[in-house]
């Protein structure tokens, strides 16, 4: 098992508050809002509340900051921190519900998951999980159900949880560590990758948690991503020579393209492009784009030209497919590397103390209603009749 997959890898006891403040202050100094105004990074701000039940997560990127016990919200358009939300101890994973209404943040040390209302960016409730640590998890579209991989220090389990009460909806099942936890678009199937010497893909009934099939994919699974219609799962195999492609209908496994040392991987909303990072001669980290039809590889920005001394541990893409967020971990010197897909040879580094992937809002358009403005016609003087 590699270091980044260990459930205890993210266990931190120290708090680097001073370093975090310095990093956030630096961010506020070097970035500016697109309208020319500025906002000090790290400041806790109040969101403008929308109508009841309305999501305001459009354009947001959520990043757990473990040593600060916060979820940091970044605006994807300006790359500025807009909110800092206090959550339970050592937040490790973040996930938005499909409708963007809720942000879920798991806390490894607090044995819990916080439910954040995205219309106000405040914690609605905390779901206590008992004496177990939450690892990967996923929600259904409206955020009413969570599927969570849990670890008690010895064994792993899988639970299906009511996201309002925290109650288990079906008996938990013994299950190994999930290297991926993906829910089909119709919410009927969980796809879970496990690995010892090679990767097995498990198909589970999402209602009952009963295993339906197990397919040997082979390889060494580092990162997994499912396309928007749920027909294909892509796997980055750093020990292989290409991307492994899993057909969810036929269970067939094929290889796409030729690429070595591939790590992080995410598929574009259109399904036409895979974005990832490969080790281009250690420790050089190269952003790459892969055509999902031909397997052709396009080289992007050298991440080490923006920041050095660490490794990547997660990759997220915005709902409109315009920006990529590479999580770059290097203790207090880590952060997000932001790359525009239309400008793939350059990037921006946002200093943050992070250890896991960011979560991007699933809304591709702003749901905020606009009030049309009616312009009255210019008055016309009556004609002179004499």
C-alpha positions as CSV (number, residue, x, y, z in Angstrom):
1,X,0.0,0.0,0.0
2,X,1.5,3.4,-0.9
3,X,1.7,6.2,1.6
4,X,-1.1,8.3,0.1
5,X,-3.6,5.4,0.4
6,X,-2.9,4.7,4.1
7,X,-5.9,5.7,6.3
8,X,-3.4,7.0,8.9
9,X,-1.4,9.0,6.4
10,X,-3.6,12.1,7.0
11,X,-3.4,11.8,10.8
12,X,-1.9,15.0,12.0
13,X,-1.6,16.1,15.6
14,X,0.2,19.4,15.2
15,X,-1.6,22.6,14.2
16,X,0.3,25.0,12.0
17,X,-1.9,28.0,12.6
18,X,0.8,30.6,12.2
19,X,2.0,29.1,8.9
20,X,-1.6,28.9,7.7
21,X,-2.2,32.5,8.5
22,X,0.9,33.6,6.7
23,X,0.0,31.5,3.6
24,X,-3.5,33.0,3.5
25,X,-2.2,36.5,4.0
26,X,0.1,36.0,1.1
27,X,-2.8,34.8,-1.1
28,X,-4.7,37.9,-0.2
29,X,-1.7,40.1,-1.2
30,X,-1.1,38.5,-4.6
31,X,-4.6,37.9,-5.9
32,X,-7.3,40.4,-6.9
33,X,-10.9,40.2,-7.8
34,X,-11.8,40.4,-11.4
35,X,-13.8,43.6,-10.9
36,X,-10.7,45.3,-9.4
37,X,-11.6,45.1,-5.8
38,X,-9.7,43.0,-3.3
39,X,-10.6,40.5,-0.5
40,X,-8.2,39.4,2.2
41,X,-7.8,35.6,1.9
42,X,-8.8,33.7,5.0
43,X,-11.4,36.2,6.2
44,X,-14.6,34.6,7.4
45,X,-17.3,36.2,5.3
46,X,-21.1,36.0,5.3
47,X,-22.8,34.7,2.2
48,X,-25.8,36.4,0.7
49,X,-28.6,33.9,1.5
50,X,-30.7,32.8,-1.5
51,X,-34.2,31.6,-1.5
52,X,-35.0,28.6,0.8
53,X,-33.5,25.5,-0.7
54,X,-31.4,27.4,-3.3
55,X,-27.8,26.5,-3.8
56,X,-25.2,29.2,-4.0
57,X,-22.3,26.9,-4.7
58,X,-22.0,27.8,-8.4
59,X,-18.4,28.6,-9.1
60,X,-17.2,27.3,-5.7
61,X,-14.3,25.0,-5.0
62,X,-14.2,23.5,-1.5
63,X,-10.9,22.4,0.1
64,X,-10.5,20.7,3.5
65,X,-7.7,22.2,5.6
66,X,-6.8,19.5,8.1
67,X,-4.6,21.4,10.5
68,X,-6.9,24.4,10.6
69,X,-10.1,22.4,11.0
70,X,-11.8,24.4,8.3
71,X,-13.3,24.0,4.8
72,X,-12.0,26.7,2.6
73,X,-14.2,28.0,-0.2
74,X,-12.5,29.4,-3.3
75,X,-14.2,31.2,-6.2
76,X,-13.2,29.5,-9.4
77,X,-13.4,32.7,-11.4
78,X,-11.1,34.8,-9.3
79,X,-9.1,32.1,-7.4
80,X,-9.8,34.0,-4.2
81,X,-10.9,32.6,-0.9
82,X,-14.5,33.7,-0.2
83,X,-15.5,31.7,2.9
84,X,-13.8,29.8,5.7
85,X,-16.1,27.4,7.4
86,X,-15.3,25.9,10.8
87,X,-15.8,22.1,10.8
88,X,-14.9,19.1,13.0
89,X,-11.3,18.0,13.8
90,X,-9.1,17.1,10.9
91,X,-11.4,17.4,7.8
92,X,-10.2,15.0,5.1
93,X,-12.6,14.7,2.3
94,X,-15.2,17.1,0.7
95,X,-18.1,16.3,-1.6
96,X,-21.0,18.3,-3.0
97,X,-24.4,16.8,-3.5
98,X,-25.4,16.6,-7.2
99,X,-27.9,19.5,-6.9
100,X,-25.2,21.6,-5.2
101,X,-27.5,22.1,-2.2
102,X,-25.1,20.6,0.4
103,X,-21.4,20.3,0.9
104,X,-20.3,17.3,3.0
105,X,-17.0,17.4,4.9
106,X,-15.7,14.3,6.6
107,X,-13.5,14.6,9.8
108,X,-11.1,11.8,10.4
109,X,-10.4,12.5,14.1
110,X,-13.9,13.6,15.0
111,X,-15.4,10.4,13.5
112,X,-18.1,12.5,11.8
113,X,-19.4,14.2,8.6
114,X,-20.5,17.9,8.6
115,X,-23.4,18.9,6.4
116,X,-23.0,22.4,5.1
117,X,-25.8,24.5,3.7
118,X,-24.4,26.0,0.5
119,X,-27.0,28.8,0.5
120,X,-25.5,30.2,3.7
121,X,-22.1,28.4,3.9
122,X,-22.9,27.3,7.5
123,X,-22.9,23.9,9.1
124,X,-26.5,22.5,9.3
125,X,-25.6,19.4,11.4
126,X,-22.9,17.0,12.2
127,X,-23.4,13.3,11.6
128,X,-21.7,11.2,14.3
129,X,-20.3,7.9,13.0
130,X,-19.2,6.3,16.3
131,X,-15.7,5.1,17.0
132,X,-14.8,4.8,13.3
133,X,-12.9,7.1,10.9
134,X,-14.6,8.1,7.6
135,X,-12.6,7.6,4.5
136,X,-14.1,8.0,1.0
137,X,-17.8,8.7,0.7
138,X,-20.4,9.7,-2.0
139,X,-23.9,11.1,-1.9
140,X,-27.0,10.7,-4.0
141,X,-28.2,13.7,-6.2
142,X,-30.2,15.5,-3.6
143,X,-27.8,14.8,-0.7
144,X,-30.3,12.7,1.4
145,X,-28.2,9.5,1.4
146,X,-24.5,8.9,2.0
147,X,-22.4,5.8,1.2
148,X,-19.3,5.9,3.5
149,X,-16.2,3.7,3.7
150,X,-15.2,3.5,7.4
151,X,-12.1,2.3,9.2
152,X,-11.9,1.4,12.9
153,X,-8.2,1.0,13.2
154,X,-8.3,-2.6,12.1
155,X,-11.2,-3.3,9.8
156,X,-13.0,-1.5,7.0
157,X,-16.8,-1.4,6.5
158,X,-19.2,0.2,4.1
159,X,-22.3,2.0,5.5
160,X,-25.4,3.6,3.9
161,X,-26.4,6.5,6.0
162,X,-29.4,8.9,6.2
163,X,-27.8,12.3,5.7
164,X,-30.4,14.0,8.0
165,X,-30.6,11.7,11.0
166,X,-27.3,9.8,10.5
167,X,-29.1,6.5,10.9
168,X,-27.9,3.4,9.0
169,X,-30.4,2.6,6.3
170,X,-29.3,-1.0,5.8
171,X,-26.9,-3.2,7.8
172,X,-23.3,-2.3,7.2
173,X,-21.1,-4.7,5.3
174,X,-17.5,-5.7,5.8
175,X,-15.5,-4.3,3.0
176,X,-11.9,-3.4,2.4
177,X,-10.4,0.0,1.8
178,X,-12.1,1.7,-1.1
179,X,-9.7,3.2,-3.6
180,X,-12.7,4.6,-5.4
181,X,-16.3,5.1,-4.5
182,X,-18.5,6.0,-7.5
183,X,-22.3,6.1,-7.8
184,X,-24.0,5.5,-11.1
185,X,-26.1,8.4,-12.4
186,X,-29.3,6.5,-11.9
187,X,-28.2,5.9,-8.3
188,X,-28.7,2.1,-8.5
189,X,-25.1,1.0,-8.5
190,X,-21.9,1.6,-6.5
191,X,-18.6,1.0,-8.2
192,X,-15.8,0.4,-5.7
193,X,-12.2,-0.3,-6.5
194,X,-10.0,-2.3,-4.2
195,X,-6.4,-3.2,-4.5
196,X,-3.8,-5.5,-3.0
197,X,-1.5,-6.7,-5.7
198,X,-3.9,-5.6,-8.5
199,X,-7.2,-3.8,-8.8
200,X,-10.6,-5.5,-8.5
201,X,-13.7,-3.5,-9.4
202,X,-16.8,-4.3,-7.3
203,X,-20.3,-3.7,-8.5
204,X,-22.7,-3.3,-5.5
205,X,-26.5,-2.7,-5.4
206,X,-26.7,0.8,-4.0
207,X,-30.0,0.0,-2.2
208,X,-28.9,-3.2,-0.4
209,X,-25.0,-3.1,-0.5
210,X,-25.1,-6.6,-1.9
211,X,-22.2,-7.3,-4.3
212,X,-23.4,-8.0,-7.8
213,X,-20.1,-8.7,-9.6
214,X,-16.3,-8.5,-9.2
215,X,-14.0,-7.8,-12.2
216,X,-10.3,-8.1,-12.2
217,X,-8.9,-4.9,-13.7
218,X,-5.3,-5.6,-13.0
219,X,-2.7,-2.8,-12.7
220,X,-2.1,-0.6,-9.7
221,X,-5.0,1.8,-9.2
222,X,-3.9,5.3,-8.3
223,X,-6.9,7.4,-9.4
224,X,-10.4,6.6,-10.9
225,X,-13.0,8.8,-12.7
226,X,-16.4,7.9,-14.2
227,X,-17.9,9.8,-17.2
228,X,-21.1,11.7,-16.8
229,X,-23.4,9.0,-18.2
230,X,-21.9,6.3,-16.1
231,X,-20.9,4.0,-18.9
232,X,-17.1,4.2,-18.4
233,X,-14.6,4.2,-15.5
234,X,-11.1,5.3,-16.2
235,X,-8.1,4.2,-14.0
236,X,-4.7,5.8,-13.8
237,X,-2.0,3.0,-13.4
238,X,1.4,4.5,-12.6
239,X,3.0,1.1,-13.2
240,X,1.3,0.5,-16.5
241,X,1.7,1.9,-20.0
242,X,-1.7,3.4,-20.6
243,X,-5.1,4.3,-19.1
244,X,-7.2,1.3,-18.1
245,X,-10.8,1.6,-19.3
246,X,-13.7,-0.3,-17.6
247,X,-17.0,-0.7,-19.5
248,X,-19.7,-0.7,-16.8
249,X,-22.2,-2.6,-19.0
250,X,-20.0,-5.4,-20.3
251,X,-17.3,-5.3,-17.6
252,X,-14.7,-5.4,-20.3
253,X,-11.3,-3.9,-19.5
254,X,-9.2,-2.3,-22.3
255,X,-6.2,0.1,-22.5
256,X,-6.4,3.6,-23.9
257,X,-3.3,5.2,-25.4
258,X,0.3,4.9,-24.3
259,X,1.5,6.8,-21.3
260,X,3.6,5.9,-18.3
261,X,3.7,7.0,-14.7
262,X,0.2,8.4,-14.8
263,X,-1.1,9.5,-11.4
264,X,-4.2,11.8,-10.9
265,X,-7.0,11.4,-13.4
266,X,-10.3,13.1,-14.1
267,X,-12.7,13.0,-17.1
268,X,-14.1,16.2,-18.6
269,X,-17.9,16.8,-18.3
270,X,-18.2,16.2,-22.1
271,X,-16.4,12.9,-21.7
272,X,-14.0,13.7,-24.6
273,X,-10.9,14.4,-22.6
274,X,-9.0,12.9,-19.6
275,X,-6.9,15.2,-17.6
276,X,-4.1,14.0,-15.3
277,X,-0.6,14.3,-14.1
278,X,2.4,12.1,-14.9
279,X,5.8,11.8,-13.4
280,X,8.0,13.0,-16.3
281,X,11.3,11.9,-14.7
282,X,11.0,12.1,-10.9
283,X,10.3,14.6,-9.4
284,X,9.0,16.4,-12.4
285,X,5.2,16.5,-12.5
286,X,3.6,17.2,-15.9
287,X,0.0,18.0,-16.6
288,X,-1.4,15.9,-19.4
289,X,-4.6,15.7,-21.5
290,X,-5.7,12.5,-23.1
291,X,-8.2,12.1,-25.9
292,X,-10.8,9.5,-24.8
293,X,-11.3,8.3,-28.4
294,X,-7.8,8.2,-29.8
295,X,-5.7,8.1,-26.7
296,X,-3.5,10.9,-28.0
297,X,-1.6,12.7,-25.2
298,X,-1.1,16.4,-25.0
299,X,1.6,17.8,-22.6
300,X,0.6,20.7,-20.4
301,X,2.3,22.8,-17.8
302,X,5.2,21.5,-15.8
303,X,3.7,21.7,-12.3
304,X,7.2,22.0,-10.8
305,X,7.6,25.3,-12.6
306,X,5.0,26.7,-10.3
307,X,5.8,24.9,-7.0
308,X,8.3,22.2,-6.0
309,X,9.1,19.9,-3.1
310,X,5.9,17.9,-2.9
311,X,3.5,15.6,-4.7
312,X,0.0,15.7,-6.1
313,X,-2.8,14.0,-4.3
314,X,-6.0,14.7,-6.1
315,X,-7.5,16.4,-9.1
316,X,-10.8,18.1,-9.6
317,X,-12.5,19.7,-12.6
318,X,-15.1,22.4,-12.7
319,X,-18.6,21.6,-13.9
320,X,-18.1,23.7,-17.0
321,X,-14.8,21.9,-17.8
322,X,-12.8,25.1,-17.9
323,X,-10.5,24.7,-14.9
324,X,-8.5,22.0,-13.2
325,X,-7.4,21.9,-9.5
326,X,-4.4,19.8,-8.7
327,X,-4.0,19.2,-5.0
328,X,-0.3,19.7,-4.2
329,X,0.8,18.4,-0.8
330,X,3.9,19.6,0.9
331,X,2.9,20.1,4.5
332,X,2.7,23.9,5.2
333,X,4.0,24.6,1.7
334,X,1.3,22.9,-0.3
335,X,-1.7,24.3,-2.1
336,X,-3.8,24.1,-5.3
337,X,-2.3,24.3,-8.8
338,X,-5.0,25.8,-11.0
339,X,-4.8,25.2,-14.7
340,X,-7.2,26.4,-17.4
341,X,-8.1,23.7,-19.9
342,X,-8.1,26.3,-22.7
343,X,-4.6,27.5,-21.6
344,X,-3.0,24.2,-20.7
345,X,0.6,25.4,-20.7
346,X,0.3,27.8,-17.8
347,X,-1.0,27.7,-14.2
348,X,-1.5,29.5,-10.9
349,X,-0.5,28.3,-7.5
350,X,-2.7,29.0,-4.5
351,X,-0.9,28.4,-1.2
352,X,-3.0,26.3,1.2
353,X,-2.1,23.6,3.7
354,X,-4.0,20.6,2.2
355,X,-3.6,16.9,1.9
356,X,-6.5,15.7,-0.3
357,X,-8.5,16.6,-3.4
358,X,-10.7,19.6,-3.7
359,X,-14.4,19.4,-4.5
360,X,-16.0,21.4,-7.2
361,X,-19.6,22.6,-7.3
362,X,-21.5,20.4,-9.8
363,X,-23.6,23.4,-11.1
364,X,-22.5,24.4,-14.6
365,X,-24.7,27.5,-14.6
366,X,-25.6,30.1,-12.0
367,X,-29.0,29.2,-10.5
368,X,-29.5,32.7,-9.0
369,X,-32.7,34.2,-10.6
370,X,-32.3,37.5,-12.4
371,X,-34.9,40.2,-12.4
372,X,-35.4,41.6,-15.9
373,X,-35.2,45.3,-16.2
374,X,-37.9,47.0,-18.3
375,X,-36.8,50.2,-20.0
376,X,-39.5,52.6,-20.8
377,X,-39.5,54.1,-24.3
378,X,-38.4,57.7,-24.7
379,X,-41.4,60.1,-24.5
380,X,-42.5,61.4,-27.9
381,X,-44.1,64.9,-28.1
382,X,-47.5,64.9,-29.8
383,X,-47.5,66.2,-33.3
384,X,-48.4,69.9,-33.8
385,X,-51.8,70.2,-35.5
386,X,-51.9,73.9,-35.8
